Amino acid sequence: MVRMKPRVQFDPIKPFNDIPSIPPDPGLYETSKLLKLEARARGAVSELKGYAHVIPNQEILINAIVLREAKDSSEIENIVTTQDQLYRASAVGSAKSIDPAAKEVLRYREALWDGFHKVKSRGILTIPNIMEIQRIIVENDTGVRKTPGTALVNDRTGETVYTPPQDESRINTLLSNLATYLNDDDDSIAKSAVIHYQFEAIHPFHDGNGRTGRIINVLYLVLKQHLEIPILYLSSQIIAKRSDYYRLLRGVTSNEAWEEWIEFYLSAVETTARQTIRTIQRIKGLLDETIENVRSRAPRIYSKELVETLFEQPYCKTAFIERATGVERKAASRYLHQLEDIGLLQGRKIGRENIFVNTALTRLLADAPGT
């Protein structure tokens, strides 16, 4: 087991200014166990990357999986909303009936998209990109912490469990090192575990660090071309194994127990990738079933664009059908009502909007682990 000496000087109530630069010990990733876990994780992510193409319209996957991740990642930070509220917010925008938590979760989705498009267009993930992600999440321009006083506190006991670096110049030095490491030629998934720990340890912002760090996770996989689209997220595994997650992060801080942390991370990546594959299979099955249903029971209105819109937008409205199919508003409304009549959609009134819910898909997504 690769482990450095215990950090005998670590004290949770004192600023942890001695965070070492990364990478850690160069031989860390080469232990027999980590090499095996790396291979398994890479294999599962590669399979996921290929399997995503069974659904040609990638927007279906992105909309479904990204929204669920936004919900789960925000839940870790005690920002709790429901799937129904999220889809309502996504469909009707700024309606007064949308709860504040749902709006905050949707900002997470917006931040993820901003980072994804920049990584795809520029082939690099910079500190300004990361700062913009955090700015969108929290809706302010405060940026990197400039004043002391930040500490992580146990919500239940009030005990200080970690105090990150407080000096702005030290924070910026550590971020610069992180960016260099993040963008170097090494594409191992184990490296992503190190990046995740380091960002959480630096804790560079007053707010939004956890959510920003989890977006960095998936953007790294896109940056290194493990994935083409952002559809693998660890938030569900963090929620399921929360105590292990925090215990192992603390182990790196207090004891440089890197190997145990990376083992946990690689196993979580493999598990989540395989869960996401199963979710894609279920979505594809439901999509095919819906296509056949519409073809046989409403053949006059069937089109590929119509059915795919019901999966891109599980809470659908006439404007979405107009935009996707090119028909006029009256025709779009008639299509949705006809699909409701044959039992494929369920009509709801949300504010002034008539919304038609793809209930089979929303049930599938609510029940699917890892998405």
C-alpha positions in Angstrom: 0.0 0.0 0.0 1.4 3.4 -1.0 1.0 5.8 2.0 3.1 8.6 3.1 3.8 9.5 6.8 0.9 10.7 8.9 0.4 14.5 8.8 1.1 14.9 12.5 0.7 18.6 12.3 -2.8 18.5 10.8 -5.4 20.3 13.0 -8.9 20.7 11.7 -9.3 24.2 13.3 -6.1 25.5 11.7 -5.9 26.6 8.1 -4.4 23.7 6.1 -1.9 25.8 4.2 0.5 22.9 3.7 -1.6 21.1 1.1 1.1 19.4 -1.1 1.2 20.2 -4.8 0.0 17.4 -7.1 0.6 14.8 -8.4 1.3 12.9 -5.2 3.9 10.0 -5.2 4.5 9.1 -8.9 4.3 5.4 -8.2 0.9 5.7 -6.6 -1.1 4.7 -9.6 1.0 1.6 -10.3 0.0 -0.6 -7.4 -1.5 -3.9 -8.6 -4.9 -3.2 -7.1 -5.2 0.3 -8.5 -4.1 -0.8 -12.0 -6.8 -3.4 -12.0 -9.4 -0.9 -10.8 -8.3 1.6 -13.4 -8.7 -1.0 -16.1 -12.2 -1.9 -14.9 -13.2 1.8 -14.7 -11.8 2.6 -18.1 -13.6 -0.4 -19.6 -17.0 0.5 -18.1 -16.6 4.2 -19.2 -15.6 3.1 -22.7 -18.6 0.8 -22.9 -20.8 3.7 -21.8 -19.3 6.0 -24.4 -20.1 3.5 -27.1 -23.5 2.5 -25.8 -24.7 6.1 -25.7 -25.0 6.0 -29.5 -27.8 3.5 -29.4 -30.0 6.6 -29.0 -29.1 8.7 -32.0 -30.7 11.8 -30.5 -28.1 12.6 -27.8 -30.3 15.4 -26.4 -32.6 12.7 -25.0 -29.8 11.3 -22.8 -28.3 14.6 -21.9 -31.5 16.2 -20.8 -32.6 13.1 -18.7 -29.2 12.4 -17.1 -27.9 15.9 -16.6 -31.1 17.0 -14.9 -31.0 14.0 -12.5 -27.4 14.8 -11.7 -28.2 18.4 -11.0 -30.8 17.3 -8.5 -28.5 14.7 -6.8 -25.4 17.0 -6.7 -27.5 19.8 -5.2 -29.0 17.4 -2.7 -25.6 16.7 -1.3 -25.4 20.4 -0.4 -28.9 20.2 1.3 -30.6 21.9 -1.7 -33.6 19.5 -2.0 -36.3 19.6 -4.6 -38.4 17.0 -6.5 -38.2 15.6 -10.0 -41.7 17.1 -10.6 -40.6 20.6 -9.6 -37.5 20.3 -11.8 -39.4 19.3 -14.9 -42.0 22.0 -14.2 -39.3 24.6 -13.9 -37.6 23.3 -17.1 -40.9 23.5 -19.0 -42.4 26.7 -17.8 -39.3 28.8 -16.9 -39.9 31.6 -14.4 -43.4 30.7 -13.3 -44.2 31.7 -9.8 -45.1 28.2 -8.8 -41.5 27.0 -9.2 -39.7 26.6 -5.9 -36.3 28.4 -5.2 -34.5 25.1 -4.8 -35.5 24.0 -8.3 -34.3 27.2 -9.7 -31.0 26.7 -8.0 -30.7 23.2 -9.3 -31.3 24.5 -12.9 -28.4 26.9 -12.4 -26.2 23.9 -11.8 -27.4 22.5 -15.1 -26.6 25.8 -16.8 -23.1 25.8 -15.3 -22.4 22.3 -16.5 -23.4 23.2 -20.0 -21.2 26.3 -20.0 -18.2 24.2 -18.9 -19.0 21.4 -21.3 -19.2 23.7 -24.4 -15.9 25.4 -23.4 -14.1 22.2 -23.0 -15.3 20.8 -26.3 -14.5 24.0 -28.2 -11.1 24.8 -26.5 -9.7 21.4 -25.5 -8.7 22.7 -22.1 -10.3 23.4 -18.7 -8.8 26.6 -17.2 -9.2 28.3 -13.8 -11.3 31.1 -15.4 -13.6 28.4 -16.8 -14.0 26.9 -13.3 -14.6 30.3 -11.8 -17.3 30.9 -14.4 -18.9 27.5 -13.5 -19.0 28.6 -9.8 -20.3 32.0 -10.7 -23.3 30.6 -12.6 -24.1 28.1 -9.7 -24.1 30.8 -7.0 -25.1 33.8 -9.1 -22.4 36.2 -7.8 -19.0 37.4 -8.9 -17.1 37.1 -5.6 -14.6 34.6 -7.1 -11.8 33.1 -5.1 -11.9 33.7 -1.4 -10.1 36.9 -0.4 -10.9 37.1 3.3 -10.3 34.5 6.1 -13.0 32.8 8.1 -14.1 29.9 6.0 -14.3 26.5 7.7 -16.2 23.3 7.1 -18.5 22.4 10.0 -20.4 19.3 10.9 -24.1 20.2 10.4 -25.2 17.9 13.2 -22.6 18.6 15.9 -21.3 22.1 15.0 -17.7 20.8 15.1 -15.1 22.2 12.7 -13.9 19.3 10.6 -11.6 21.1 8.2 -10.2 24.6 7.7 -9.0 25.2 4.1 -6.1 27.6 3.2 -7.1 31.2 4.0 -4.5 33.2 2.2 -5.6 34.3 -1.3 -2.1 34.0 -2.8 -1.8 30.4 -1.5 -5.2 29.5 -2.9 -4.2 30.9 -6.3 -0.9 29.0 -6.3 -2.6 25.7 -5.5 -5.3 26.4 -8.2 -2.5 27.1 -10.8 -0.9 23.7 -9.9 -4.3 22.0 -10.2 -4.9 23.5 -13.6 -1.5 22.3 -14.8 -2.1 18.8 -13.6 -5.7 18.7 -14.9 -4.6 19.6 -18.5 -1.4 17.5 -18.7 -1.0 14.5 -21.0 -2.0 11.8 -18.4 -5.5 10.6 -19.1 -5.9 8.1 -16.3 -9.2 8.0 -14.4 -7.3 7.6 -11.1 -5.9 11.1 -11.8 -9.5 12.4 -11.6 -9.7 11.1 -8.0 -6.6 13.2 -7.1 -8.1 16.3 -8.9 -11.4 15.8 -7.0 -9.6 15.6 -3.6 -7.3 18.6 -4.3 -10.1 20.9 -5.4 -12.2 20.0 -2.3 -9.1 20.5 -0.1 -8.3 24.0 -1.6 -12.0 24.9 -1.3 -11.3 28.1 -3.2 -14.8 29.7 -3.1 -17.1 30.9 -0.3 -19.9 28.8 -1.8 -20.5 26.2 -4.5 -17.3 24.3 -4.1 -18.9 20.8 -3.9 -21.1 21.3 -6.9 -18.3 22.9 -8.9 -16.0 20.0 -8.1 -18.5 17.5 -9.2 -18.9 19.3 -12.6 -15.1 19.2 -12.9 -15.3 15.4 -12.5 -17.3 14.8 -15.6 -15.6 17.6 -17.6 -12.3 15.8 -17.0 -13.7 12.7 -18.6 -14.9 14.7 -21.6 -11.6 16.6 -21.8 -9.6 13.3 -22.0 -12.1 11.9 -24.5 -13.3 9.1 -22.2 -16.8 10.4 -23.0 -18.2 12.5 -25.8 -21.1 13.9 -23.8 -21.5 14.5 -20.1 -23.5 11.5 -18.9 -21.5 10.0 -16.0 -21.9 11.5 -12.5 -20.9 10.3 -9.1 -23.4 12.2 -7.0 -25.7 9.2 -6.6 -22.8 7.1 -5.3 -21.7 9.9 -2.9 -25.2 10.0 -1.5 -25.4 6.2 -1.2 -21.9 6.0 0.5 -21.7 9.4 2.1 -20.0 8.4 5.3 -17.3 6.5 3.3 -16.8 9.4 0.9 -16.1 11.9 3.7 -14.1 9.5 5.8 -11.8 8.7 2.9 -11.3 12.4 1.9 -10.3 13.0 5.5 -7.9 10.1 5.4 -6.0 11.8 2.6 -5.9 15.1 4.5 -4.8 13.7 7.8 -2.8 10.6 6.8 -2.1 10.9 3.0 -4.1 7.7 2.5 -4.4 8.2 -1.2 -4.7 4.6 -2.2 -7.9 3.9 -0.3 -9.5 7.1 -1.6 -8.6 6.3 -5.2 -9.9 2.7 -4.8 -13.2 4.1 -3.7 -13.3 6.6 -6.5 -12.5 4.1 -9.3 -15.1 1.7 -8.0 -17.7 4.5 -7.9 -16.9 5.4 -11.5 -17.3 1.7 -12.7 -20.5 1.2 -10.8 -22.0 4.5 -12.0 -21.0 3.8 -15.6 -22.7 0.4 -15.6 -25.8 1.8 -13.9 -26.0 4.5 -16.6 -25.7 1.9 -19.4 -28.7 0.1 -17.9 -30.6 3.3 -17.8 -29.8 4.0 -21.4 -31.0 0.5 -22.3 -34.3 1.2 -20.5 -34.8 4.5 -22.2 -34.1 3.0 -25.6 -36.6 0.2 -24.9 -39.3 2.7 -23.9 -38.5 5.0 -26.9 -38.9 2.0 -29.3 -42.1 1.0 -27.6 -43.5 4.6 -27.9 -42.6 4.8 -31.6 -44.5 1.6 -32.3 -47.5 2.8 -30.2 -47.8 6.1 -32.0 -47.3 4.5 -35.4 -50.1 2.0 -34.8 -52.5 4.1 -32.8 -52.0 7.6 -34.2 -50.3 7.0 -37.6 -51.5 10.3 -39.1 -49.5 12.4 -36.7 -46.4 10.1 -36.3 -43.0 11.5 -37.0 -39.6 10.8 -35.6 -39.3 14.4 -34.4 -42.6 14.2 -32.6 -41.7 11.1 -30.5 -38.2 12.3 -29.8 -39.5 15.6 -28.4 -41.5 13.7 -25.9 -38.3 12.2 -24.6 -36.2 15.3 -24.9 -38.9 17.2 -22.9 -40.7 14.8 -20.6 -42.9 17.8 -19.6 -43.9 18.9 -23.1 -45.9 21.8 -24.4 -47.1 23.0 -27.8 -44.1 25.3 -28.3 -41.7 22.4 -28.1 -43.7 20.4 -30.7 -44.0 23.5 -33.0 -40.2 24.0 -32.8 -39.4 20.3 -33.4 -41.9 19.4 -36.1 -42.5 22.8 -37.9 -46.3 22.5 -37.5 -48.5 25.4 -36.4 -49.6 25.9 -32.8 -53.1 24.4 -33.3 -51.7 21.3 -34.9 -49.1 20.9 -32.2 -51.9 21.2 -29.5 -54.0 18.7 -31.4 -51.0 16.2 -31.5 -50.5 16.4 -27.8 -54.1 16.0 -27.0 -54.3 13.0 -29.3 -51.3 11.4 -27.6 -53.0 12.0 -24.2 -56.2 10.3 -25.5 -54.3 7.1 -26.3 -52.6 7.1 -22.9 -49.1 8.1 -23.8 -49.2 11.5 -22.1 -50.9 13.0 -19.1 -52.2 16.6 -19.3 -51.6 19.1 -16.5 -52.2 22.8 -15.9 -49.1 24.5 -14.5 -49.8 28.2 -14.1 -51.1 29.4 -17.5 -49.3 26.6 -19.4 -50.9 23.3 -20.6 -48.2 20.7 -20.0 -48.2 17.1 -21.2 -46.2 14.6 -19.1 -44.4 11.6 -20.5 -45.3 9.6 -17.3 -43.6 6.4 -18.4 -40.3 8.2 -18.9 -40.5 10.2 -15.7 -41.2 7.0 -13.7 -38.3 5.3 -15.4 -35.9 8.1 -14.6 -37.1 8.4 -11.0 -36.5 4.7 -10.4 -33.2 4.4 -12.2 -30.1 4.3 -9.9 -27.0 6.3 -10.9 -28.9 8.8 -13.1 
